[in-house]
Every structure is written in structure tokens, then in C-alpha cells.
Amino acid sequence: MEGTSVHRLLALISLLSCSTNQAGLTVSPSRSQFFKGDSVSLSCEEDNISAGWTVRRNTTRGTRTQCGDGWGKPAGSSCNISSLYKHETGVYWCESREGAASSSIQLTVSGGSVILQSPVLPVMEGDDVTLSCQTKTPSNLPAAFIKDGSLIRTEPTGHMTLHHVTSSDEGLYKCNISGHGESPSSWISVSEKTTTPDPPPATASIFIRLVCHLVVLVPYIISTLLLVSLYRQRTTGKVPPVWKMTSSFHAGQGLDVDYDDAMTTVTTEDYF
């Protein structure tokens, strides 16, 4: 019981000492809308393979289902879908063996003849974003682009670029090609740009990792050595030679106790 408590405490220390690795879901090809019958590859990009990240989804036909459970073909931390169906429209994310989850993305499978090619992940504030209105047969037909139900403009080549996007560019986008139809709608998110410090040099990064591992491993090693030492002392069961001290004590008190009686007294007291 003592050993179990010690190891539980050390496990908690290790969790507090080193941050856990997170995974991010990537989509290839990188877009949020697909035609029925298209193929797609979903991958959990991670630093720690031992975390066991897998792809999960919520659709109209299933909640929190895992890749390989009636859909997709798992390949390590990736999932390949060779032919998409309309009912596979839904939310997809990565989840670890311990239950940690990545941010989710929305994928839409269209049974129509027009889709909007837009970023599947949030775009950074200040970046340029290009939207493309596509038919099943790639072409550069004129397309009208619509945001939140209002026409933005019509582009003769079917491509529209939003320059230096801000939070006001967030919204629900779709497009329309005359004679072919309208695409489903997709939400475009804009993330606030934050300044990040320069990454540490490679040597500093290695040193930090080394210190992190030492913080985790040293308490385990110390606790293991202490437990082994305690176990050996209990199993050895050596009796200290206290009979000499007892004999000297009697002699100092002037008692007339012979050597055999002292031995008998010590033996009896020590073992009973």
C-alpha cells in the first residue's frame, strides 16, 4: 500500500512537471467541402506517439465513433476514407487514449455539383484568404460569392481573395455558379494574431527536455531504492547482540548472575 501511494504521488508530480503533448487534426486535401465519392485523409499530428491519438467523429448516423468502427481505414494516428458519402458530413477531431481531445473541424460532403473550397482551419488575422467555387469538372467559371446571406461580389474566374482578413470577415460563406447550382455553406473563422517569442536554440531545447526527464525519473529511482532497502531489512530479521550489554549491566549493579543465566534471559526476552 505504501509503495502504491508513493508511485501515485510521483505520477502526479510528473504530470505537473511536464506538459502533455497535444495533437492537431489535419485534412488532405486541405478543404472543408467535398463531393460525394471523393477521398480524404485525416491525420493527428502529434509529438508523442505513445499517447495513442485516433480520429473520431459526430455525424447524423453516429456519435463519437472511432475510425475503423464502420467507417474509414485507420493507419496509426491517421484515418483514410476512400469514398465519401453525404451522411459522413459532420464534426471530426483527434482523441487520445486518456481522453484528451484536439480542436474539431467541420467537413461537408455535397451530393450536388458545386462546392466551395475554403480553409478547413481558422485563418490568422492579417492573412490573405482565397475562396474557390468549383464544379465536379475543374473549370474557371464565373461565380457569385455570398456571406451570411448577402452577395459580396461575382468573380469571372470563380476565385475570390479576401485581403488582410479581420474578425469582421468571419461568417458563413457559399458560392453559386449559374447553370450548375449552389454550394453548401461553410464557416470561416479568423484567429487573432499573437506575437510569439523566438524559439529557444536547439541546445537549450535539448537541455530543457533533459531536465524535464530527470525531474520525472529521479523521484522514481529514489523511491525504488528506499523500498528495496526497507524490504531487505524486514526479510533479513537480524537480532542485535544485546546479550553482552545485558551482562555488563548486571555486573555493574553487583548482581550475582552467571553467564548462562544472562544468555537465557536475553534469549527469552528477545524472542518472546
C-alpha positions in Angstrom: 0.0 0.0 0.0 2.9 2.4 0.9 4.6 1.7 -2.5 1.3 2.3 -4.4 0.7 5.6 -2.7 4.3 6.7 -3.4 4.1 5.9 -7.1 0.7 7.6 -7.4 2.2 10.7 -5.9 5.1 10.6 -8.3 2.8 10.1 -11.2 1.0 13.3 -10.2 4.3 15.1 -9.9 5.3 14.0 -13.4 2.1 15.3 -14.8 2.6 18.7 -13.2 6.3 18.9 -14.2 6.0 18.3 -17.9 3.1 19.4 -20.1 1.3 16.8 -22.1 1.6 16.8 -25.9 -1.4 17.9 -27.9 -2.4 16.7 -31.3 -3.9 18.7 -34.2 -6.2 17.3 -36.9 -5.1 17.9 -40.5 -7.1 17.2 -43.7 -5.7 16.2 -47.1 -6.7 17.7 -49.4 -7.0 20.8 -47.2 -10.6 21.9 -47.6 -13.9 21.7 -45.7 -16.2 20.6 -48.6 -16.0 17.5 -50.7 -18.0 15.9 -53.5 -19.7 12.6 -52.9 -17.2 9.9 -53.8 -14.1 12.0 -53.1 -11.3 10.5 -50.9 -9.8 12.2 -47.9 -7.1 11.6 -45.4 -7.3 12.7 -41.8 -4.2 12.8 -39.6 -3.5 13.5 -36.0 -0.2 15.4 -35.9 1.5 14.7 -32.6 4.8 14.8 -30.8 4.1 11.8 -28.5 3.1 8.7 -30.4 2.6 6.7 -27.2 -0.4 8.9 -26.4 -2.4 6.8 -28.9 -4.3 9.5 -30.8 -7.2 8.4 -33.0 -9.7 10.1 -35.3 -13.3 10.3 -34.1 -16.4 12.0 -35.5 -20.0 13.0 -34.8 -22.5 12.6 -37.7 -26.2 12.0 -38.1 -25.5 8.3 -38.1 -23.3 8.1 -35.1 -21.8 9.9 -32.1 -18.2 9.7 -31.0 -17.5 6.8 -33.4 -13.8 5.9 -34.0 -12.1 5.5 -37.3 -12.4 1.8 -38.3 -15.7 1.4 -36.4 -17.8 1.1 -39.6 -16.0 3.9 -41.4 -12.6 4.8 -42.6 -9.4 2.8 -42.6 -7.0 3.5 -39.6 -3.3 3.8 -40.3 -1.5 4.6 -37.0 -2.8 8.0 -35.9 -4.3 8.7 -39.4 -7.6 7.7 -41.0 -8.2 7.3 -44.7 -11.7 7.4 -46.3 -11.6 6.2 -49.9 -15.1 7.2 -50.9 -17.2 9.8 -49.0 -21.0 9.7 -48.6 -23.4 12.5 -47.8 -24.1 11.1 -44.3 -20.4 11.5 -43.5 -20.9 15.2 -43.1 -20.1 16.1 -39.5 -17.6 17.1 -36.9 -14.2 15.4 -36.8 -11.4 15.5 -34.1 -8.5 13.7 -32.6 -8.7 11.9 -29.2 -6.0 10.3 -27.1 -6.2 7.1 -25.2 -6.6 9.1 -22.0 -9.5 11.1 -23.4 -7.7 14.4 -24.3 -9.2 15.9 -27.5 -7.9 18.3 -30.2 -9.9 21.1 -31.7 -12.6 19.9 -34.0 -13.3 20.7 -37.7 -16.5 20.5 -39.8 -16.4 18.5 -43.0 -19.3 18.7 -45.5 -20.0 16.1 -48.2 -22.1 17.5 -51.1 -24.4 15.5 -53.4 -24.6 18.5 -55.7 -22.4 19.7 -58.5 -20.8 22.8 -56.8 -18.6 23.1 -53.7 -16.8 26.0 -52.1 -13.1 25.4 -51.4 -12.3 27.3 -48.2 -9.8 26.9 -45.3 -10.7 24.0 -43.1 -8.8 25.5 -40.1 -9.1 29.1 -38.7 -7.1 31.7 -40.6 -4.8 34.2 -39.0 -5.8 37.8 -38.7 -4.0 39.8 -41.4 -3.5 36.9 -43.8 -4.9 36.7 -47.3 -7.6 34.0 -47.9 -8.6 32.7 -51.4 -12.0 31.1 -51.9 -12.7 29.0 -55.0 -16.1 27.9 -56.4 -15.6 24.5 -58.1 -17.7 22.1 -60.2 -17.0 18.3 -60.3 -15.1 19.0 -63.5 -12.5 21.7 -62.6 -13.2 24.9 -64.5 -12.8 28.6 -64.1 -16.5 29.6 -64.5 -17.8 32.9 -63.1 -19.1 32.5 -59.6 -21.1 34.7 -57.1 -19.8 34.6 -53.6 -22.2 35.1 -50.7 -21.5 35.8 -47.0 -24.2 35.4 -44.3 -26.9 35.5 -47.0 -25.7 38.7 -48.7 -23.9 38.9 -52.1 -20.3 40.0 -51.8 -19.4 40.1 -55.5 -19.2 38.0 -58.6 -15.8 36.9 -59.8 -15.3 36.0 -63.5 -12.7 33.2 -62.8 -14.5 31.7 -59.8 -11.9 32.7 -57.3 -12.2 35.4 -54.7 -9.4 36.7 -52.4 -10.0 38.3 -49.0 -7.1 40.6 -48.3 -5.8 41.1 -44.7 -8.7 39.4 -43.0 -10.0 40.6 -39.7 -12.6 39.3 -37.3 -15.3 41.1 -39.4 -14.6 38.6 -42.2 -15.8 35.7 -40.0 -19.0 34.2 -41.3 -20.9 31.7 -43.3 -19.8 31.6 -46.9 -21.1 29.9 -50.0 -20.9 30.3 -53.8 -23.2 30.0 -56.9 -22.3 29.1 -60.5 -25.0 29.9 -62.9 -26.4 26.8 -64.6 -24.6 24.4 -62.2 -26.0 25.3 -58.8 -25.1 26.5 -55.3 -22.5 25.1 -52.9 -23.2 24.2 -49.3 -22.2 26.8 -46.7 -19.0 26.7 -44.6 -18.0 28.8 -41.7 -14.7 30.7 -41.9 -13.0 31.6 -38.6 -10.4 34.2 -38.0 -7.9 33.9 -35.2 -6.3 36.9 -33.5 -2.7 37.2 -34.3 -0.5 37.0 -31.3 3.2 37.7 -31.0 5.2 34.7 -30.0 8.8 34.7 -28.7 11.6 33.3 -30.8 12.0 29.5 -30.2 14.9 28.6 -28.0 18.1 27.3 -29.6 18.4 23.6 -30.3 20.9 23.1 -27.4 18.5 24.9 -25.0 15.6 22.8 -26.1 17.6 19.6 -25.5 18.6 20.8 -22.1 15.0 21.6 -21.1 13.9 18.1 -22.2 16.7 16.5 -20.3 15.8 18.4 -17.1 12.2 17.5 -17.6 13.0 13.8 -17.8 15.3 14.0 -14.8 12.6 15.7 -12.7 10.3 12.8 -13.6 12.7 9.9 -13.2 14.8 10.8 -10.2 11.9 10.5 -7.7 11.1 7.1 -9.1 14.6 5.9 -8.7 14.9 7.2 -5.1 11.6 5.7 -4.0 12.5 2.4 -5.6 15.9 2.3 -3.7 14.1 3.1 -0.4 11.5 0.5 -0.9 14.2 -2.2 -1.7 16.2 -1.2 1.3 13.2 -1.5 3.6 12.2 -4.8 2.2 15.7 -6.2 2.7 15.7 -5.1 6.4 12.4 -6.7 7.0 13.2 -10.0 5.3 16.7 -10.4 7.0 15.3 -10.3 10.6 18.8 -10.0 12.3 18.8 -9.9 16.1 21.3 -7.4 17.6 23.8 -8.8 20.0 22.4 -7.2 23.1 23.3 -10.0 25.5 26.7 -8.5 26.1 25.2 -5.2 27.1 22.8 -7.0 29.5 25.6 -9.0 31.1 27.6 -5.8 31.7 24.5 -4.1 33.2 24.0 -6.9 35.7 27.7 -6.8 36.7 27.6 -3.1 37.2 24.7 -3.4 39.6 26.6 -6.0 41.7 24.2 -8.8 41.0 25.3 -12.4 41.2 24.2 -13.6 37.7 26.3 -16.1 35.9 26.9 -16.1 32.1 24.4 -18.9 31.3 21.5 -17.1 33.2 22.2 -13.9 31.3 22.1 -15.7 28.0 18.9 -17.4 28.9 17.3 -14.1 30.0 18.4 -12.3 26.8 17.3 -15.1 24.6 13.9 -15.3 26.2 13.3 -11.6 26.1 14.4 -11.2 22.5 12.3 -14.0 21.0 9.3 -13.8 23.2 
